[in-house]
Amino acid sequence: MALPDPYWEAPKVLGVDDFATRRGQHYGTVLIDCETRKPLALLPGRDARTLATWLREHPGIEVICRDRAGSYAEGARAGASQAVQVADRFHLWQNLGTAVEQCVRWHAVCLRSPGSGLGELPDIEPPSAREMSPIEARIRERHAIVHALLHKGHGIREIARELHMGGNTVRRCARAATPEELLGGRQQPRSSQLDPYKSHLDKRWAEGCTNAIQLHSELQDLGYRGSYQIISDYPRPRRRRRIRVVGPAPPGLRQVTGWIMRHPDRLSESEGKQLTEVLTRCPELEAAHRLVRSFAAILTTRTGQHLKDWVFSARAEELPGLHSFATGMEKDSSPRGPCIA
């Protein structure tokens, strides 16, 4: 720390960017020699006056490569009016990503596919209606439902989430080929006060009466003094259930933004497929993706002469997020503004 700073001469190409000593509260300005990639100075604050003062003290700078902050543009004009201001590609791409994310947020409804909502599966066949305990009936019903959903292609987590069951419980049901594997050691059903009335319940069920409240009232007239819950549990194995399972969650805003901003060759097969589905459902995001790819070509080939055409194309689309970015680009490409490097 006691050694003096190494000697350097005023660079021809100066890089200007901000840095945070405490994010969100205290910032400074870092100056870099873009040819040697060595830092030259750290300035307190990131205002135009501080940058302009440093530039006047170090004449000879020909190119200033900066981020797109207005204060740096003003400081560069005031301190080195002869220098050409250049917008570096990193900050341009970063600003474009922010604009694209805003576009995706405006069209977030397009991220959910029509089939990603609640989907109803066919009726689940109930277990046989032979006499069994409520616990056995519940286990058999659970086993039938889980295997029916697995057969439809749903995953363990989806089934557990929709049926409000633990993941391990669903896995045990999935591993058991038959309900009997889950019923090992279960005792036979004990006699109950409902036994004398089961024949009546079976008859009424066969006639189409499945309302447990009505059945309870009828049995009370016949002398039944037990609880309603016993009657409600008795026909459970015969009931048919319709299960709705939530499909996979749609991709998030930042996830879709990343897919749009990334080079198509760097997307996995699954990511590319999901992005294609989203763009097919949303013409606006398809237009945003097309504009991003054309802007990437301009940055890669450094053909800034095509920026005016790009700005015109961006404003022709219904994309407010890109409109503001295009307006800023138009200001930056003015005679006193920066070009692209």
N, C-alpha and C positions, 0 to 999 in steps of 0.2 A: 504493500500500500504506500510505502514511502518513496517508491521509484517514481520519477516523473513520467508523464504521459508520453508515448512515442510521438515523434515529430511527423506531421503530415502536411501536405500542401492542399490548397483549396481544390476540391475535385471538379471535374468537368460535368459529371453526372451525379447529382445529389438525390438521395432517397430521404423522404420526410414521412414520418408516421408517428402515431401517438403510442404511449405505453402507460400502464397503470401502476402506480405505487400502492394504491388501494382502490380496487375496482369499484366503480360507481361513485367515488368521492374525490380521489386525487389522481391527476393525470399529468404527464409531461410529454415532451417531444423528443424523439430520437432521430438523429441525423446520421446517414450511412453513405459511404462512398460506394456507389453501385458498381463501379468497375473492380474495386478490390474487395468489396463486401465486408469492409471493416467499419465499425462504428466510429464516428468522429466526435460527437458531443451529445449530451443529454441536457435539454433545456427545461427549466421549470415552467409548467403550464403549457397550454397548446393554443395560445391566442395568436392573432396575426402580428401584433406589435413585437412580441418576443422573437418570432421567426424572421421578421423583416430586419430587426436590429442585427441579428447574427449574419444574415446574408450581406448586409452593407459592410460588415467588418471582414467579410471573406469574399471579395469580388472574384470574377473569373468563372463563375458557374454558368454553364451553357444549357444544361437540361435539369429540370427539377421533376423527379418522379414522386408523386405524392398520392395520398388517398383523396377521396372526393369531398373532404370537409371544406366548407366555404371559408373558414378562417385561414386555412393554409393557402388557399387560392389567393386571398387578399394579401396575405403576408408575402407570398412569392412575387406578386405584381409590384408591391411596394418596395421590396428589398432587392429584387433582381429582375427588373422589367425586361431586360434583354434575354432572359432565359426562356426556353421553351418548356411549358408545363405539360407533363405527361401523366395520364391516369394509368396507374399500374393495373395489370390484369387481375391480380388477386382481389383487389377491392371492387373492381367492376363485377367480377363473378360473384363476390359476396353480396353486393347490392342487388344483383339480379336474382340471387337465391331468395333474398328477403321479399322481393316483389312477387316472385313465383309462389312463395308460401302464402302470401296474402290472397293471390288468385285461387289457390287450392282451398283456402278457408272460406272464400265466398261460394265455392261450389262443393262444399263438404258433403252435401246430400248425394252427390254423384259417386262418392266413394263406396257407398253400400250397394251391393248388387241386389237385384230384385229377389233372388232366392236366399239372401242371407238373413232374412227375418225369421219369425217363428214358422216352422214348417210342421204340418200335421202328418204323422205316420198312420198307416192303416190300423184298424182296431187290433188290439193285442188279444189273442185267444186266451181265455182264462184257463186255469188248471181244471182237472176233472172235478165234478161236483160231489164226489164222495165225501162222507163225513170226515172231518178233520178239525184239528184245533185252530183257533185264530192265528196262532204263531206259525203253524205249518202252512196255512193258507197264505199268509203274508209272504213267507219265504218262497213258496212256489210261484206266487204272482210276481215277486221281485225278480226271480230267476227268468221267468218268461219274458218280462218286459226288457230286462238288460240284454238278453240274447237276441230279441227282436230288433232292438236298436243297433246292436253290434252288426247284425246281418245287413242293416240298412247303410252301414258304413260310418256310423258315428263313433267318435273316440270316447275313451274312458272319462276324460275330463268333462266333455260335453254332457255325457249321461249323468255324471255325478252332479254337475251344476244344475241341470234341469230337474232332476228327481230329488234334489236336496238330500243327497246321500254322500257318505264319505267315499273318498277315492278307493280306499282299501276294501270297503264293502262291495263296491262295483267290481273291483278286480277279482275278489273271491267268487262272485257270481259268474264272472266271465270265465274263470278257470274251471268251474264246475260244469261238466258236460250234462249232468242231470241234476234235478233238484234234490234227489236222494243223497248226493254227496254233501249237501249242506244240511241234511236232516239227520246225520249220524248221531245216534244216542238220544234222539228226541223221544219223550214218553208218549204213549198213546193218549188220546184225549180223554179227560175225566168226565164222568157223568155230571150233568148240570140240570137245573130246574127247567131248562128249555126242551129237554128230551121229549116229554109227552106231547109237545106242540110242534115238533119238527115235521111231522107228516102234513099238518095243516099248512105250515110255511111252504113245504115243497109243492103242495097242490096249488096254493095261491100264486107262487112264483111261476109255475107252469101255465097258469091262466093269464099271466102278464102283469100281475101286481108286484111291482118292485119297490114301492114306496115304503121304507122302513117305519115311518111314523104311522101310516095306515095299518100296517101289519101289527105294530105294537098295540094299537087301539083294539084291533080284532082279538088279539090274544088276551088282552085284559078282560074283554067280555067273556072269554072262555075260562077265565080263572087264573091267568098268568100273573104273577106278582114280582117277576124279576125286572131287571133294568132294561132300558131301551137299547143300551150299547150292545148287549148280548145279541139282540135281534138284528141290530145293524151289522154286526160282525159275521153273523151266520151265513148270509148269502154272498159275502164278499168274493169267494172263489168263483162264483158264477158270473160276476159282473165283467163287462168288457170295458177296457180303459182306452182312451185316446190320449196319446202322449205327444206333446209339442216339444221339440228340441231346438234350442237356439243354435244357429249355424256359427261358423267361425266369425270372429269380430272383423269388421272392415279395416283396411289399413289406415294408419293415422296420418294426420296432416304432414308432419315432418317426414314420415316415411315416403309418402307419395312425392313430396317436394324433392327428396333425395333421389328418387328414381328418375324424375324429370331432369334434374340437374346433372345426373351421372351419365357418362358415355354409355350408349346402348350396349357396347361390347363388354362392359364391366358389370352388367346386370346378370344375375343368375337366371336360370330358365324359369324358375317360379316367379321371381320378381318381374321379369319381362312379360310373363303371361298376365300377372295381376295388373301391371301398368297398361297393357294393351286393353284389358277389359274396362279399366277406368276411363281411358281415352275414348273408347268406343261409345261409352254411355254419356260422355260429356264433350260436345264439340268445342266448348271454350277452352277446356284443358288441353284438348288436342291442338288447338291453335297456339296455346302457350308453349307446349312441347315443341312445336315446329319453330316458333320464334327463338326458343332457347338453343336449339340445334343450329340455327342460322347464325345466332350471335356467337356461339362457340366457334363456328367456322371463321368468323371475322377475327376473333381473338387469336385463334391458332395461326392463321395466315397473316395476321397483322395488316388486314386490308381495311383500314379505317375509312377509305373512300366510299365504302358501302354502308356506312352508318346512317346516312340520311335516308336511304331506301329502307333500312331496318326500322328506323323511327317511324316512318310513314306507315309501314306494315303493322307495327305494334299499335298505332293509334287507330287503325282501321278495325281492330278487334274489340269486342266487348270485354275488355280486361282492365278495369281501373287500376289494379296494382301495377301493371306494366305501363300504363299511361304515365304515371308519375315518374317511373324510372326512365321512360323515353324522353320526358320533358327535361329531366336532369341531364341526360346524355346530350340533348340538343343544346343546352346551355354550355356544357363542357366542350362541345365541338365548335363553339363560336370562335372567331378570330383570336380572342384574348384567352380562350379556355384551353384545356389540355387536349392532346391527341392520345392515342392508345399505344402502350408499349408492353 
